[in-house]
């Protein structure tokens, strides 16, 4: 996005306020979505860890399963 607008279609007079606002919102949304995806990965790892802990519970041992 950045290279397309600021390198290929460079305007000698500057950039419009609308374009600057669009670029700012694009950056904010990109960062927010990246942060959400990182939190989801950590949450999935936590769920996996909790699921593995359940398998090691004393209630899951063969002695108790009879």
C-alpha positions in Angstrom: 0.0 0.0 0.0 2.7 2.4 1.0 5.0 1.8 -1.9 2.2 2.0 -4.4 1.0 5.5 -3.3 4.2 7.1 -2.1 6.7 5.8 -4.7 4.8 5.1 -7.9 2.0 7.7 -7.8 4.0 10.5 -6.1 2.3 13.9 -6.4 4.5 17.1 -6.3 1.8 19.1 -4.5 1.5 16.7 -1.6 -1.2 14.3 -0.4 -4.8 15.0 0.4 -6.2 14.8 3.9 -8.4 11.9 2.9 -5.4 9.9 1.8 -3.5 10.7 5.0 -6.5 9.7 7.1 -7.0 6.4 5.1 -3.3 5.6 5.5 -3.5 6.3 9.3 -6.6 4.1 9.7 -5.0 1.3 7.6 -2.0 1.3 9.9 -4.1 1.4 13.1 -6.3 -1.5 11.9 -3.4 -3.5 10.7 -1.7 -3.2 14.1 -4.9 -4.0 16.0 -5.6 -7.1 13.9 -2.0 -8.3 14.4 -2.3 -7.8 18.2 -5.6 -9.7 18.2 -4.0 -12.6 16.3 -1.1 -12.7 18.8 -3.5 -12.8 21.8 -5.5 -15.6 20.1 -2.4 -17.7 19.6 -1.4 -17.3 23.3 -5.0 -18.1 24.3 -5.0 -21.3 22.2 -1.6 -22.3 23.7 -3.1 -21.8 27.2 -6.2 -24.0 26.3 -3.8 -26.7 24.9 -1.8 -26.6 28.1 -4.9 -26.9 30.3 -6.1 -29.8 28.1 -2.8 -31.6 28.5 -2.9 -31.0 32.3 -6.3 -32.7 32.5 -4.8 -35.9 30.9 -2.3 -36.1 33.8 -4.9 -35.8 36.5 -5.0 -38.5 39.2 -8.6 -39.2 38.2 -7.5 -40.2 34.7 -5.0 -42.9 35.9 -5.8 -46.6 35.0 -6.1 -47.4 38.7 -9.1 -45.1 39.1 -10.7 -46.0 35.7 -11.8 -49.4 36.9 
